[in-house]
């Protein structure tokens, strides 16, 4: 059967707030809420020795409760924002040992049969949690809400489970989005696309500390429609956001915050780019929400500059490592910035979850179909015009006959990022020299990041009142002059590049 779920990660027991606030409000609006008690669930997850299921995003578990056992296979399906849609197969079994031959209708990885896989199965990890179950009956929908509280265990390691899952059992999907939005207003919750199985595999293999970069270009198939290209872009941005939000909470690495900001800005530019064609009230509202949320992350630009200054791999390290007092000041400023904006709490507020839910719902409902025309036209009908418009704006803003100084470059940063995002969103449909055309512009963007870091360093040198202030300021001036020289050469190459569209 197919299942449709929305999942939230929590930091504390939500039951008092749910019962006293959300469920009371629902009952007053003729929405029936029934508590179906508690159950202790013990789950063992299985895979082959080569982790074939993990590679194909298949989850295979045996669940035990009250002496009864059930084996389940979940296929990869689709995850859009926090909305999980996938096939699930369940079979009752007599004991805790799995038997894949009992499943009907499961498509196993190519070249493998249930019998062959049975011989290779090994237990990988387990989950043990207490589940509290509620049935919520709207006039036009039935939704199951469960609260799971427990842990994932793999070898000698464990990770907490504290989450709510909403599953649409019957009726209108819009009701589940409605309930999810009300839930975010009731308890601190974070929309998540990380399954319990994924948590288990992370315990087995370790949490990746590396950023998972966006591709060079958004992959688009031949003859893709404008609507489908837009949806692909939203899915890509949501995936990038969710992945690095999860990695931030797992690792605490501030570089993951940079990727969250990048994802939000990409989503904003995606909506901005497609809005003239797909214009409808829901998309206009989404655009306003994204603009406001992107503004709330502007502080992260200073954090990125501080990360660059403090990185042992940066071009600044050799010089700045000689000044421990300055490094200490920069580290304190970095810690103060994080403390002031508190991303741990920020990401558990209602706003980001509501925004991700809005994106996921728009992907499902496609509201522009009722208000706009041309959404089903081939993307190429628009792509050349959009790319040309951005390029002309860059030419007018950064003409070759005008010398660019640090302030000029920093003032065009946002425009350049938006134009390069347009290329990311559209360039896959063009062959030829797209990479060569974009390369010097991307170099300039890296240079702007370094200029921003130098400008922040200059201010920090003044604020810290260091004994070596003059010496450091002269070095910053020399470094800025050298960097601008390189950027001007890159701009000369970039402005004379042959367009690829």
N, C-alpha and C positions, 0 to 999 in steps of 0.2 A: 504494500500500500504506500501511498505518498503521504509525507508529513510536511507541514508548514509551521515553522517555529520562529519565535523571537526570544533571544537570550540576553539576560542582564547579569553582570558581575556585581556583587555587593561587598560591603565592608563590615556589615553588622546585621544582626537578626532583624528582618523587616516585618515580622509577624504582628507585633503590637501596632505599628503604624498602618499596616494593611487592614487589620480588623477594625481599628478605631476610626480610621479616616476614609480610606478608599472604599472598603466594602460597605461601610455605613452610607456613604454618598451614593454608591451604586444601588443599594437596596431602596433608597428614597426615590430613585428614578425608575422603579419597576424592573430592575435588573436583579435576577435571583442569584444569590451566592450560596453554594452548599460546600461545607467542609467535609472531605471524605477521609479524614483521619491521617495517621502517620504510618510509614512503613520503612523498615530498615532494608536497604538494598546492598548486596555484595555483588560486584561485577568483576569478572576476569576478562581481559582483552587478549585476543590471540592474533598472531601473524606468522608468516613463514620465517625461516631463519634468515632470509634475504630481505625481509620486510616488504614483501610484494604488495600487501594491502596498503601499507603506508604510502608506497609509491603511486598507487592508483586511487588514493584518497577513499579507501574503503574502511569502514569500521566494523570489527567483528568481535562480539562479546557474548559471554554467557552470564546471565543474571540469576541470582538466587535470592529467594524471599520466602520465609515461612516453610522451608523444606521443599519448595517447588522451583523448577528451573526452566529458563527460556533462553534460547539462543537467538541472536539478532544480527543481521547484516544491514548496514546503512551504506548506500552508494554516495558518491561525491556530490551529485546534484548541483544546485546553484546556491551561492551565498551572495546576496545583494545588500550591502550595508550590514544590518543585523537580521535580515530575513533569510532563514534557512529553508530551502525547498529541496527535498531529496526523497528517494525511494527507500522504504524500510521494509525488511522481511523478518517476520517473527515465527518461531516454531517452538512449541513445548517439547522438552526432552526429559528423560527419566533421571538424569544425574548431572554432575557438573562438567562432564567431558563433552566437547562439541562434536557434532557430526554434520558436515556440510552437505552430505548427500540427501539430507532431509529437506533441504530448501528446494522450492520450485520457482522458476522464473528469474533466478539471479544470473546475471551475465558476469561470469568470472573473467579475469584477464586473459587475453588471447593466448592460446596454447596450453591453457590449464583447465583441468576438470575438477569437480568436487572431490573425486576419489584421490587424484594426485595431490591436491592441496591438503586433504586430511592428513596425509602421511608427513607433511612438513610443518604442521601447526605446532607452535610453542606459545606458552603463556608469556606475555610481555610485561604486563603491569595490571594493577587492580584499583578499583575505586570502592570506597565504603562510605555511604552517606545515608542520612535520615531524610526521607522525602515527606513533606506535608502537601496534601493535594486539595485543591479547590476547583469546583465546577462553576463556571460563570455563564448564565443563560441570558442572552439578549433575546429580544423578540425574533431577530433574524440571524442569530449566530450562537454557537456553543463553543466556549473556549475553556481549556484546562490550564490552570495556573499551578505550578509546583514550585516549592522552595526546597532546594537541596543543600544540606549542610553536612560536610564531612571532609574527606581527603582522598587524594590520589597517592598511590604508593607504587614505587618501582625500585627494586633492589633495596638499598638501605635509605632511600630518599623518599620524601613525601611533600605534597603541595596541598594547600587548603582548597576546599570546594565551598563556596558560599554564593549561590546564584539562584535566579528565578528564570524559569522557562515558561513561555506562553505557547500553547499549541492550539491551532484552529482545528477543532473537531468537526465542525459543520457550519455552513453559512457564509456570511460576507466577511472577506478579508479586511475590509475597512474597519470593522469592529475591533479586530485585534490591534491594528495601529492606534485606534482611539484609546483602547485600554492601555497599551504600552505608553502612550503619551501621558495619560493620567498617572500611571505608575511612577514615571520619572519625577512628577510633581510631589509624590508622596514620600519616597525614600531616596537617599543618595544611591544612584545606580549608574552603571556604565554599560552601554550597549556593546555586546561582544560577539565576535564570530569565531572564537576559539573553543572547540569542543573539549569534552573531558578526555577523549581519545588523544587529541593533540597535546593536551597537558601531560598525559602519560608518556607520549613519545618524547616530549621535551625533557622530562625527568630522565628518560633512558639515554638520550643523546646529548643533553645539555642545551641550554638556551642560546641561540645565536646572538653574539654581541655585535655583529656586523650589520650595517644598514643594507637593506635589500633595495637597491636602486631601481628607479623607474627605467623602462626600456628606452632606447634611443628615440624610438617613435612608437606611438600607439598602434598596435597591429590592427589593420583593417583589410577585409577581404575585397575582392574585385566587385564592382557594381554595388557597393554598400549604399544603403539609403541614408539620407540625412538623419532620420530618426534613430536608426540602429547605430550609426557612428556616435551620436550624442549619448546613447545609452551605454555603449562600450566605454566611452570616456568617463562617465559617472561611475561605472563599476570599477574601473581602474583606480580612480581617485579614492573611492571608498575603501577598496582593498588596501591601498597604500596607507591610508589613515589608520584603519583598524589594526593592520599588522604592526605598525610602529608604535601605536598606543599600547598595544599588548606588550611589545618588547620594552617599552619604557618602564612599565610597571614590573616587569620581570628583572630588568637589569639596572634600572635607575640611571641609565646613560642619557645625558642631556642631548646628545646628537640625535636621539630618536625624536625629540621635540622639534628639531629642525625639519624632520621629514613629515611630522604632523602638519606643521605650518605650510610646507611645500604642497601637501595634498589638499589642504583647504584652499590655497591660492589657485591650484590647478582646477579644482572644482568650480571656483568662482569664475575663472577665465573661461571654462567650458560653457557655463550658463551664459556668460556675457557674449560669447562668440555665436552661440546658436539661438539666442533669444529673438533676434529679428525674424527668424523663420518659424520658431516654435512658440511664439508669444501667446501666453494664456495667463490668467490670474494666478494659478498655482506656481508657475515658473517665475513670475514677477515677484511673488512673495518669497520664493526660495532665493532669488537673487539678493533681495534685501537682507535675508537672514545670513547668507554667506558673506556679504559685505561687512555686516556688523561683527560676525564671528572672526573674520580675517583681521579686522581692526583690533580685536581683543588679544591677538597674538603678535602685535607689532613689537612688543618688548623683546620678543625672541630674537630679533635682528641684533640687538646689543649682546644677547647671550651668545649668538653665533660668532660675533666679533671677539668676544672674550675667549671662547673656545679656540678660535684661530690663534690668538695671541699666546695662549697657554699651552697649545699643542707642542709636544716634543718633535713632531714631524714638520712643523711649519717653518717658513723662511725667517721667522722672527726669533726662533728659539736660541740660536747661537749667541745672539746679542743680548737678549733679555735675561738669559740664564746667569749673566754676570751681575745682575742687580736683584738680589733676593728680596729687598724691601719693596721694589716695584712689583715683583711677582706675587708677593704676599698681599699687596694692595689689590691687584687684579683678581686674585683668588677670593678675597673678601668681597669684592664687588660682585663677582659671579654668584657667590653664595647668597649675598643679599638680594640679588635680582630674583633668584629662584624662591627665596623665602617670601619676598614681597608678593609674588604672583602665584605661588603655591600651585604648580601644575597638578600635583597629586589630588588636590581638592577640586581644581578647575575642571578636570576631566570626569569627575563624579557629579558635577552639577547637571541640572536638567537640560541646559542649552545645547551642549554637544550631542546628547542622545536624541533630543527632539530634532536636531538638524539631520542627523543620520537617518532617523526614522522618516523624515520628510523626503529625503533622497531615495530611500528604499521604496516608499509608497509611490513616488512619482515614476520610478522605474517600472513598477507594476501597473499603475493605472493609466499612464501616458495621457495626461489630461489635455495636451495640445491637440489631440485628434478632434476634439469637439469645438475648438476655437480657431485653429490655424489651417492654412492650406500649404501644400508643398512639402510637408514633412516626409512624404514617401518618395520624393524626388531623389535621384542619385546625388550623393555627396559632391561629386565632381562639378555639378551645376553651380555650386557655391564656392568651392575650395579655392579656385584660382583668384576670384575676386577678393575673398577674405585675406589671402596671403598678400596680394598686391597692395591692398589698402594698408595693412600693417607696415609693409616695406616702405611705402611712400611716406608714411608718418615718421618713420625712423630717419629717412633721408632728409626730411624737412627739419627735424629736431637736431640732427647731428651732421650738418653739411660739411663736406671735406674742406672747404675754404675757411672754416672757423676752427681755431685751435681750441681744444677742450682742456679744461682744468679739472681739478678734483671735484669742485662743487658742481661743474657741468655734468660730470659722469654720474655723481650720486643723485642728481636731480632727474636723470633719465632712466634710473635703475628700474622703476616700476614699469615704465613703458616698454623697456627692452625685455623684461621678464614676460610681460603679457604677449609680446610679439613672438618670442621664442616658444612660449606655451602653445600659441597658435600653430607654429611649425610642428611641434611635438604631436598635436592633435590631428594634423592633416597630411604631413609629409609622407606617410607610408604609401599613399596612393600615387606618389610620383617617383619615378626612377631617375637615375643619373647622378648629378653632383650635389644632392641635398646635404649629405654629410660634409662635403667640402665647403659648401656655402655657409653652413651653420657654425663650423668650427671656429673661425675668428670671432664671431659674435659671442659664442660660449666662452672663449678666452677673455673677452672684454668683461663678461659677467663675473668671471673668477677675479679679474683685476679689480672690479668694483667692490667685491667682498673684501679684498685686501686693503683697498683704500678706506673702506668703512672701519676696518680694524685699526688702521694707522690713525684715523681721525679720533677714534675712541682712545687710542693709546696716548695721543697728544693731550687730550683733555685730562686723562688720568695722571699724566706726568705733572700737570699743573696742580691738580687736586691733591696729589699725594705729597707735594712740597718736598721733593727729594733733593738731597745735596747735589746729586749729579744731574739736576734738571737741565741745565744748558747743554751739556754733552748729549743727553738723550734727545732733546729737541732738535739739535743739529742732525743727529742720526735719522730721526723721523723725517726731517725735511729732505735729506739726501735720498732716503728710501722712497719717499713719495715722488720726488722728481724722476728717479730712475724708473719707477713703476709706470708713471704717466708716459714716459718715452716709449716703453714697450707697448702700452695700450694704444698709443697713437699710431704706431706701426701696424698693430692688429686692425685698427679701424680703417687704415688705408687699404689693407687687403680686403677687409669685409665690404667696404663701400664699392669696390671695383669687382666684386664677385658676380658671377653669372647666375641669375635666378634659376631655380630648378622647376618652376611650374609653367 
